Amino acid sequence: MDDLDGNAMGGLMQEIFGVEMTTAIETCAHCGNAAVVAETAVYLRGPGAVMRCPTCTNILMVVVRRQDMHCVDMQGIASLSPAGQTA
């Protein structure tokens, strides 16, 4: 599957979090890499959206839409901070 950059999840993340998140800093719970969401690898062709760490490819976040809600698994993210804020 071809990956996209994290900007591909920008609208979805704004819908979930209520703020612009492509410039947010995420820290991978597996390798500790900190990067802006826009630099992550995103896969949209499965039953949900999958975001992976650009360094170790660990799964950071999975979002699946079920009926009228989003189910979000963020186990792979140690911290997530919108731009201008610290973790």
Phi and psi restraints in degrees (range 20) as a CNS / XPLOR table:
assign (resid 1 and name C) (resid 2 and name N)
       (resid 2 and name CA) (resid 2 and name C) 1.0 -80.8 20.0 2
assign (resid 2 and name N) (resid 2 and name CA)
       (resid 2 and name C) (resid 3 and name N) 1.0 140.1 20.0 2
assign (resid 2 and name C) (resid 3 and name N)
       (resid 3 and name CA) (resid 3 and name C) 1.0 -98.0 20.0 2
assign (resid 3 and name N) (resid 3 and name CA)
       (resid 3 and name C) (resid 4 and name N) 1.0 156.8 20.0 2
assign (resid 3 and name C) (resid 4 and name N)
       (resid 4 and name CA) (resid 4 and name C) 1.0 -113.7 20.0 2
assign (resid 4 and name N) (resid 4 and name CA)
       (resid 4 and name C) (resid 5 and name N) 1.0 171.3 20.0 2
assign (resid 4 and name C) (resid 5 and name N)
       (resid 5 and name CA) (resid 5 and name C) 1.0 -87.1 20.0 2
assign (resid 5 and name N) (resid 5 and name CA)
       (resid 5 and name C) (resid 6 and name N) 1.0 172.3 20.0 2
assign (resid 5 and name C) (resid 6 and name N)
       (resid 6 and name CA) (resid 6 and name C) 1.0 -60.5 20.0 2
assign (resid 6 and name N) (resid 6 and name CA)
       (resid 6 and name C) (resid 7 and name N) 1.0 -18.1 20.0 2
assign (resid 6 and name C) (resid 7 and name N)
       (resid 7 and name CA) (resid 7 and name C) 1.0 -61.3 20.0 2
assign (resid 7 and name N) (resid 7 and name CA)
       (resid 7 and name C) (resid 8 and name N) 1.0 -24.0 20.0 2
assign (resid 7 and name C) (resid 8 and name N)
       (resid 8 and name CA) (resid 8 and name C) 1.0 -64.2 20.0 2
assign (resid 8 and name N) (resid 8 and name CA)
       (resid 8 and name C) (resid 9 and name N) 1.0 -20.9 20.0 2
assign (resid 8 and name C) (resid 9 and name N)
       (resid 9 and name CA) (resid 9 and name C) 1.0 -102.2 20.0 2
assign (resid 9 and name N) (resid 9 and name CA)
       (resid 9 and name C) (resid 10 and name N) 1.0 6.2 20.0 2
assign (resid 9 and name C) (resid 10 and name N)
       (resid 10 and name CA) (resid 10 and name C) 1.0 -55.4 20.0 2
assign (resid 10 and name N) (resid 10 and name CA)
       (resid 10 and name C) (resid 11 and name N) 1.0 -50.4 20.0 2
assign (resid 10 and name C) (resid 11 and name N)
       (resid 11 and name CA) (resid 11 and name C) 1.0 -65.8 20.0 2
assign (resid 11 and name N) (resid 11 and name CA)
       (resid 11 and name C) (resid 12 and name N) 1.0 -42.0 20.0 2
assign (resid 11 and name C) (resid 12 and name N)
       (resid 12 and name CA) (resid 12 and name C) 1.0 -62.9 20.0 2
assign (resid 12 and name N) (resid 12 and name CA)
       (resid 12 and name C) (resid 13 and name N) 1.0 -45.0 20.0 2
assign (resid 12 and name C) (resid 13 and name N)
       (resid 13 and name CA) (resid 13 and name C) 1.0 -67.1 20.0 2
assign (resid 13 and name N) (resid 13 and name CA)
       (resid 13 and name C) (resid 14 and name N) 1.0 -35.6 20.0 2
assign (resid 13 and name C) (resid 14 and name N)
       (resid 14 and name CA) (resid 14 and name C) 1.0 -65.9 20.0 2
assign (resid 14 and name N) (resid 14 and name CA)
       (resid 14 and name C) (resid 15 and name N) 1.0 -37.4 20.0 2
assign (resid 14 and name C) (resid 15 and name N)
       (resid 15 and name CA) (resid 15 and name C) 1.0 -62.9 20.0 2
assign (resid 15 and name N) (resid 15 and name CA)
       (resid 15 and name C) (resid 16 and name N) 1.0 -39.9 20.0 2
assign (resid 15 and name C) (resid 16 and name N)
       (resid 16 and name CA) (resid 16 and name C) 1.0 -76.7 20.0 2
assign (resid 16 and name N) (resid 16 and name CA)
       (resid 16 and name C) (resid 17 and name N) 1.0 -48.4 20.0 2
assign (resid 16 and name C) (resid 17 and name N)
       (resid 17 and name CA) (resid 17 and name C) 1.0 -93.8 20.0 2
assign (resid 17 and name N) (resid 17 and name CA)
       (resid 17 and name C) (resid 18 and name N) 1.0 -17.3 20.0 2
assign (resid 17 and name C) (resid 18 and name N)
       (resid 18 and name CA) (resid 18 and name C) 1.0 82.5 20.0 2
assign (resid 18 and name N) (resid 18 and name CA)
       (resid 18 and name C) (resid 19 and name N) 1.0 3.5 20.0 2
assign (resid 18 and name C) (resid 19 and name N)
       (resid 19 and name CA) (resid 19 and name C) 1.0 -141.4 20.0 2
assign (resid 19 and name N) (resid 19 and name CA)
       (resid 19 and name C) (resid 20 and name N) 1.0 162.1 20.0 2
assign (resid 19 and name C) (resid 20 and name N)
       (resid 20 and name CA) (resid 20 and name C) 1.0 -62.6 20.0 2
assign (resid 20 and name N) (resid 20 and name CA)
       (resid 20 and name C) (resid 21 and name N) 1.0 124.9 20.0 2
assign (resid 20 and name C) (resid 21 and name N)
       (resid 21 and name CA) (resid 21 and name C) 1.0 -118.1 20.0 2
assign (resid 21 and name N) (resid 21 and name CA)
       (resid 21 and name C) (resid 22 and name N) 1.0 -4.7 20.0 2
assign (resid 21 and name C) (resid 22 and name N)
       (resid 22 and name CA) (resid 22 and name C) 1.0 -68.4 20.0 2
assign (resid 22 and name N) (resid 22 and name CA)
       (resid 22 and name C) (resid 23 and name N) 1.0 -20.6 20.0 2
assign (resid 22 and name C) (resid 23 and name N)
       (resid 23 and name CA) (resid 23 and name C) 1.0 -98.8 20.0 2
assign (resid 23 and name N) (resid 23 and name CA)
       (resid 23 and name C) (resid 24 and name N) 1.0 2.3 20.0 2
assign (resid 23 and name C) (resid 24 and name N)
       (resid 24 and name CA) (resid 24 and name C) 1.0 -68.3 20.0 2
assign (resid 24 and name N) (resid 24 and name CA)
       (resid 24 and name C) (resid 25 and name N) 1.0 151.7 20.0 2
assign (resid 24 and name C) (resid 25 and name N)
       (resid 25 and name CA) (resid 25 and name C) 1.0 -96.4 20.0 2
assign (resid 25 and name N) (resid 25 and name CA)
       (resid 25 and name C) (resid 26 and name N) 1.0 122.9 20.0 2
assign (resid 25 and name C) (resid 26 and name N)
       (resid 26 and name CA) (resid 26 and name C) 1.0 -110.5 20.0 2
assign (resid 26 and name N) (resid 26 and name CA)
       (resid 26 and name C) (resid 27 and name N) 1.0 144.9 20.0 2
assign (resid 26 and name C) (resid 27 and name N)
       (resid 27 and name CA) (resid 27 and name C) 1.0 -117.7 20.0 2
assign (resid 27 and name N) (resid 27 and name CA)
       (resid 27 and name C) (resid 28 and name N) 1.0 124.3 20.0 2
assign (resid 27 and name C) (resid 28 and name N)
       (resid 28 and name CA) (resid 28 and name C) 1.0 -69.3 20.0 2
assign (resid 28 and name N) (resid 28 and name CA)
       (resid 28 and name C) (resid 29 and name N) 1.0 129.9 20.0 2
assign (resid 28 and name C) (resid 29 and name N)
       (resid 29 and name CA) (resid 29 and name C) 1.0 -72.4 20.0 2
assign (resid 29 and name N) (resid 29 and name CA)
       (resid 29 and name C) (resid 30 and name N) 1.0 -17.3 20.0 2
assign (resid 29 and name C) (resid 30 and name N)
       (resid 30 and name CA) (resid 30 and name C) 1.0 -88.2 20.0 2
assign (resid 30 and name N) (resid 30 and name CA)
       (resid 30 and name C) (resid 31 and name N) 1.0 -54.1 20.0 2
assign (resid 30 and name C) (resid 31 and name N)
       (resid 31 and name CA) (resid 31 and name C) 1.0 -107.5 20.0 2
assign (resid 31 and name N) (resid 31 and name CA)
       (resid 31 and name C) (resid 32 and name N) 1.0 -11.3 20.0 2
assign (resid 31 and name C) (resid 32 and name N)
       (resid 32 and name CA) (resid 32 and name C) 1.0 83.7 20.0 2
assign (resid 32 and name N) (resid 32 and name CA)
       (resid 32 and name C) (resid 33 and name N) 1.0 1.9 20.0 2
assign (resid 32 and name C) (resid 33 and name N)
       (resid 33 and name CA) (resid 33 and name C) 1.0 -64.5 20.0 2
assign (resid 33 and name N) (resid 33 and name CA)
       (resid 33 and name C) (resid 34 and name N) 1.0 133.8 20.0 2
assign (resid 33 and name C) (resid 34 and name N)
       (resid 34 and name CA) (resid 34 and name C) 1.0 -109.2 20.0 2
assign (resid 34 and name N) (resid 34 and name CA)
       (resid 34 and name C) (resid 35 and name N) 1.0 128.5 20.0 2
assign (resid 34 and name C) (resid 35 and name N)
       (resid 35 and name CA) (resid 35 and name C) 1.0 -151.8 20.0 2
assign (resid 35 and name N) (resid 35 and name CA)
       (resid 35 and name C) (resid 36 and name N) 1.0 159.7 20.0 2
assign (resid 35 and name C) (resid 36 and name N)
       (resid 36 and name CA) (resid 36 and name C) 1.0 -72.9 20.0 2
assign (resid 36 and name N) (resid 36 and name CA)
       (resid 36 and name C) (resid 37 and name N) 1.0 148.9 20.0 2
assign (resid 36 and name C) (resid 37 and name N)
       (resid 37 and name CA) (resid 37 and name C) 1.0 -54.9 20.0 2
assign (resid 37 and name N) (resid 37 and name CA)
       (resid 37 and name C) (resid 38 and name N) 1.0 -36.3 20.0 2
assign (resid 37 and name C) (resid 38 and name N)
       (resid 38 and name CA) (resid 38 and name C) 1.0 -60.4 20.0 2
assign (resid 38 and name N) (resid 38 and name CA)
       (resid 38 and name C) (resid 39 and name N) 1.0 -20.8 20.0 2
assign (resid 38 and name C) (resid 39 and name N)
       (resid 39 and name CA) (resid 39 and name C) 1.0 -89.6 20.0 2
assign (resid 39 and name N) (resid 39 and name CA)
       (resid 39 and name C) (resid 40 and name N) 1.0 -5.1 20.0 2
assign (resid 39 and name C) (resid 40 and name N)
       (resid 40 and name CA) (resid 40 and name C) 1.0 -75.9 20.0 2
assign (resid 40 and name N) (resid 40 and name CA)
       (resid 40 and name C) (resid 41 and name N) 1.0 165.5 20.0 2
assign (resid 40 and name C) (resid 41 and name N)
       (resid 41 and name CA) (resid 41 and name C) 1.0 -96.8 20.0 2
assign (resid 41 and name N) (resid 41 and name CA)
       (resid 41 and name C) (resid 42 and name N) 1.0 132.3 20.0 2
assign (resid 41 and name C) (resid 42 and name N)
       (resid 42 and name CA) (resid 42 and name C) 1.0 -123.5 20.0 2
assign (resid 42 and name N) (resid 42 and name CA)
       (resid 42 and name C) (resid 43 and name N) 1.0 138.5 20.0 2
assign (resid 42 and name C) (resid 43 and name N)
       (resid 43 and name CA) (resid 43 and name C) 1.0 -122.5 20.0 2
assign (resid 43 and name N) (resid 43 and name CA)
       (resid 43 and name C) (resid 44 and name N) 1.0 123.7 20.0 2
assign (resid 43 and name C) (resid 44 and name N)
       (resid 44 and name CA) (resid 44 and name C) 1.0 -113.9 20.0 2
assign (resid 44 and name N) (resid 44 and name CA)
       (resid 44 and name C) (resid 45 and name N) 1.0 -0.1 20.0 2
assign (resid 44 and name C) (resid 45 and name N)
       (resid 45 and name CA) (resid 45 and name C) 1.0 -88.9 20.0 2
assign (resid 45 and name N) (resid 45 and name CA)
       (resid 45 and name C) (resid 46 and name N) 1.0 -3.8 20.0 2
assign (resid 45 and name C) (resid 46 and name N)
       (resid 46 and name CA) (resid 46 and name C) 1.0 -88.7 20.0 2
assign (resid 46 and name N) (resid 46 and name CA)
       (resid 46 and name C) (resid 47 and name N) 1.0 -165.0 20.0 2
assign (resid 46 and name C) (resid 47 and name N)
       (resid 47 and name CA) (resid 47 and name C) 1.0 -70.5 20.0 2
assign (resid 47 and name N) (resid 47 and name CA)
       (resid 47 and name C) (resid 48 and name N) 1.0 -9.4 20.0 2
assign (resid 47 and name C) (resid 48 and name N)
       (resid 48 and name CA) (resid 48 and name C) 1.0 -150.3 20.0 2
assign (resid 48 and name N) (resid 48 and name CA)
       (resid 48 and name C) (resid 49 and name N) 1.0 -177.3 20.0 2
assign (resid 48 and name C) (resid 49 and name N)
       (resid 49 and name CA) (resid 49 and name C) 1.0 -96.7 20.0 2
assign (resid 49 and name N) (resid 49 and name CA)
       (resid 49 and name C) (resid 50 and name N) 1.0 133.1 20.0 2
assign (resid 49 and name C) (resid 50 and name N)
       (resid 50 and name CA) (resid 50 and name C) 1.0 -120.9 20.0 2
assign (resid 50 and name N) (resid 50 and name CA)
       (resid 50 and name C) (resid 51 and name N) 1.0 128.8 20.0 2
assign (resid 50 and name C) (resid 51 and name N)
       (resid 51 and name CA) (resid 51 and name C) 1.0 -111.1 20.0 2
assign (resid 51 and name N) (resid 51 and name CA)
       (resid 51 and name C) (resid 52 and name N) 1.0 129.7 20.0 2
assign (resid 51 and name C) (resid 52 and name N)
       (resid 52 and name CA) (resid 52 and name C) 1.0 -119.5 20.0 2
assign (resid 52 and name N) (resid 52 and name CA)
       (resid 52 and name C) (resid 53 and name N) 1.0 152.0 20.0 2
assign (resid 52 and name C) (resid 53 and name N)
       (resid 53 and name CA) (resid 53 and name C) 1.0 -63.6 20.0 2
assign (resid 53 and name N) (resid 53 and name CA)
       (resid 53 and name C) (resid 54 and name N) 1.0 134.3 20.0 2
assign (resid 53 and name C) (resid 54 and name N)
       (resid 54 and name CA) (resid 54 and name C) 1.0 -71.7 20.0 2
assign (resid 54 and name N) (resid 54 and name CA)
       (resid 54 and name C) (resid 55 and name N) 1.0 -14.6 20.0 2
assign (resid 54 and name C) (resid 55 and name N)
       (resid 55 and name CA) (resid 55 and name C) 1.0 -95.8 20.0 2
assign (resid 55 and name N) (resid 55 and name CA)
       (resid 55 and name C) (resid 56 and name N) 1.0 -54.8 20.0 2
assign (resid 55 and name C) (resid 56 and name N)
       (resid 56 and name CA) (resid 56 and name C) 1.0 -108.1 20.0 2
assign (resid 56 and name N) (resid 56 and name CA)
       (resid 56 and name C) (resid 57 and name N) 1.0 -4.2 20.0 2
assign (resid 56 and name C) (resid 57 and name N)
       (resid 57 and name CA) (resid 57 and name C) 1.0 64.9 20.0 2
assign (resid 57 and name N) (resid 57 and name CA)
       (resid 57 and name C) (resid 58 and name N) 1.0 12.9 20.0 2
assign (resid 57 and name C) (resid 58 and name N)
       (resid 58 and name CA) (resid 58 and name C) 1.0 -60.9 20.0 2
assign (resid 58 and name N) (resid 58 and name CA)
       (resid 58 and name C) (resid 59 and name N) 1.0 145.3 20.0 2
assign (resid 58 and name C) (resid 59 and name N)
       (resid 59 and name CA) (resid 59 and name C) 1.0 -71.0 20.0 2
assign (resid 59 and name N) (resid 59 and name CA)
       (resid 59 and name C) (resid 60 and name N) 1.0 123.3 20.0 2
assign (resid 59 and name C) (resid 60 and name N)
       (resid 60 and name CA) (resid 60 and name C) 1.0 -92.4 20.0 2
assign (resid 60 and name N) (resid 60 and name CA)
       (resid 60 and name C) (resid 61 and name N) 1.0 -47.4 20.0 2
assign (resid 60 and name C) (resid 61 and name N)
       (resid 61 and name CA) (resid 61 and name C) 1.0 -149.8 20.0 2
assign (resid 61 and name N) (resid 61 and name CA)
       (resid 61 and name C) (resid 62 and name N) 1.0 143.6 20.0 2
assign (resid 61 and name C) (resid 62 and name N)
       (resid 62 and name CA) (resid 62 and name C) 1.0 -128.5 20.0 2
assign (resid 62 and name N) (resid 62 and name CA)
       (resid 62 and name C) (resid 63 and name N) 1.0 131.6 20.0 2
assign (resid 62 and name C) (resid 63 and name N)
       (resid 63 and name CA) (resid 63 and name C) 1.0 -124.4 20.0 2
assign (resid 63 and name N) (resid 63 and name CA)
       (resid 63 and name C) (resid 64 and name N) 1.0 125.3 20.0 2
assign (resid 63 and name C) (resid 64 and name N)
       (resid 64 and name CA) (resid 64 and name C) 1.0 -126.7 20.0 2
assign (resid 64 and name N) (resid 64 and name CA)
       (resid 64 and name C) (resid 65 and name N) 1.0 134.1 20.0 2
assign (resid 64 and name C) (resid 65 and name N)
       (resid 65 and name CA) (resid 65 and name C) 1.0 -90.6 20.0 2
assign (resid 65 and name N) (resid 65 and name CA)
       (resid 65 and name C) (resid 66 and name N) 1.0 127.4 20.0 2
assign (resid 65 and name C) (resid 66 and name N)
       (resid 66 and name CA) (resid 66 and name C) 1.0 -128.3 20.0 2
assign (resid 66 and name N) (resid 66 and name CA)
       (resid 66 and name C) (resid 67 and name N) 1.0 116.7 20.0 2
assign (resid 66 and name C) (resid 67 and name N)
       (resid 67 and name CA) (resid 67 and name C) 1.0 52.1 20.0 2
assign (resid 67 and name N) (resid 67 and name CA)
       (resid 67 and name C) (resid 68 and name N) 1.0 -116.4 20.0 2
assign (resid 67 and name C) (resid 68 and name N)
       (resid 68 and name CA) (resid 68 and name C) 1.0 -106.2 20.0 2
assign (resid 68 and name N) (resid 68 and name CA)
       (resid 68 and name C) (resid 69 and name N) 1.0 24.8 20.0 2
assign (resid 68 and name C) (resid 69 and name N)
       (resid 69 and name CA) (resid 69 and name C) 1.0 -140.4 20.0 2
assign (resid 69 and name N) (resid 69 and name CA)
       (resid 69 and name C) (resid 70 and name N) 1.0 160.7 20.0 2
assign (resid 69 and name C) (resid 70 and name N)
       (resid 70 and name CA) (resid 70 and name C) 1.0 -100.4 20.0 2
assign (resid 70 and name N) (resid 70 and name CA)
       (resid 70 and name C) (resid 71 and name N) 1.0 133.6 20.0 2
assign (resid 70 and name C) (resid 71 and name N)
       (resid 71 and name CA) (resid 71 and name C) 1.0 -102.7 20.0 2
assign (resid 71 and name N) (resid 71 and name CA)
       (resid 71 and name C) (resid 72 and name N) 1.0 120.9 20.0 2
assign (resid 71 and name C) (resid 72 and name N)
       (resid 72 and name CA) (resid 72 and name C) 1.0 -119.4 20.0 2
assign (resid 72 and name N) (resid 72 and name CA)
       (resid 72 and name C) (resid 73 and name N) 1.0 124.7 20.0 2
assign (resid 72 and name C) (resid 73 and name N)
       (resid 73 and name CA) (resid 73 and name C) 1.0 -112.1 20.0 2
assign (resid 73 and name N) (resid 73 and name CA)
       (resid 73 and name C) (resid 74 and name N) 1.0 115.8 20.0 2
assign (resid 73 and name C) (resid 74 and name N)
       (resid 74 and name CA) (resid 74 and name C) 1.0 -117.9 20.0 2
assign (resid 74 and name N) (resid 74 and name CA)
       (resid 74 and name C) (resid 75 and name N) 1.0 29.6 20.0 2
assign (resid 74 and name C) (resid 75 and name N)
       (resid 75 and name CA) (resid 75 and name C) 1.0 -59.0 20.0 2
assign (resid 75 and name N) (resid 75 and name CA)
       (resid 75 and name C) (resid 76 and name N) 1.0 -28.8 20.0 2
assign (resid 75 and name C) (resid 76 and name N)
       (resid 76 and name CA) (resid 76 and name C) 1.0 -81.6 20.0 2
assign (resid 76 and name N) (resid 76 and name CA)
       (resid 76 and name C) (resid 77 and name N) 1.0 -4.3 20.0 2
assign (resid 76 and name C) (resid 77 and name N)
       (resid 77 and name CA) (resid 77 and name C) 1.0 -104.9 20.0 2
assign (resid 77 and name N) (resid 77 and name CA)
       (resid 77 and name C) (resid 78 and name N) 1.0 119.8 20.0 2
assign (resid 77 and name C) (resid 78 and name N)
       (resid 78 and name CA) (resid 78 and name C) 1.0 -76.3 20.0 2
assign (resid 78 and name N) (resid 78 and name CA)
       (resid 78 and name C) (resid 79 and name N) 1.0 -36.8 20.0 2
assign (resid 78 and name C) (resid 79 and name N)
       (resid 79 and name CA) (resid 79 and name C) 1.0 -154.2 20.0 2
assign (resid 79 and name N) (resid 79 and name CA)
       (resid 79 and name C) (resid 80 and name N) 1.0 153.2 20.0 2
assign (resid 79 and name C) (resid 80 and name N)
       (resid 80 and name CA) (resid 80 and name C) 1.0 -143.2 20.0 2
assign (resid 80 and name N) (resid 80 and name CA)
       (resid 80 and name C) (resid 81 and name N) 1.0 117.4 20.0 2
assign (resid 80 and name C) (resid 81 and name N)
       (resid 81 and name CA) (resid 81 and name C) 1.0 -127.0 20.0 2
assign (resid 81 and name N) (resid 81 and name CA)
       (resid 81 and name C) (resid 82 and name N) 1.0 121.7 20.0 2
assign (resid 81 and name C) (resid 82 and name N)
       (resid 82 and name CA) (resid 82 and name C) 1.0 -56.5 20.0 2
assign (resid 82 and name N) (resid 82 and name CA)
       (resid 82 and name C) (resid 83 and name N) 1.0 152.7 20.0 2
assign (resid 82 and name C) (resid 83 and name N)
       (resid 83 and name CA) (resid 83 and name C) 1.0 -53.5 20.0 2
assign (resid 83 and name N) (resid 83 and name CA)
       (resid 83 and name C) (resid 84 and name N) 1.0 139.4 20.0 2
assign (resid 83 and name C) (resid 84 and name N)
       (resid 84 and name CA) (resid 84 and name C) 1.0 87.9 20.0 2
assign (resid 84 and name N) (resid 84 and name CA)
       (resid 84 and name C) (resid 85 and name N) 1.0 -2.9 20.0 2
assign (resid 84 and name C) (resid 85 and name N)
       (resid 85 and name CA) (resid 85 and name C) 1.0 -122.0 20.0 2
assign (resid 85 and name N) (resid 85 and name CA)
       (resid 85 and name C) (resid 86 and name N) 1.0 158.4 20.0 2
assign (resid 85 and name C) (resid 86 and name N)
       (resid 86 and name CA) (resid 86 and name C) 1.0 -106.0 20.0 2
assign (resid 86 and name N) (resid 86 and name CA)
       (resid 86 and name C) (resid 87 and name N) 1.0 154.1 20.0 2
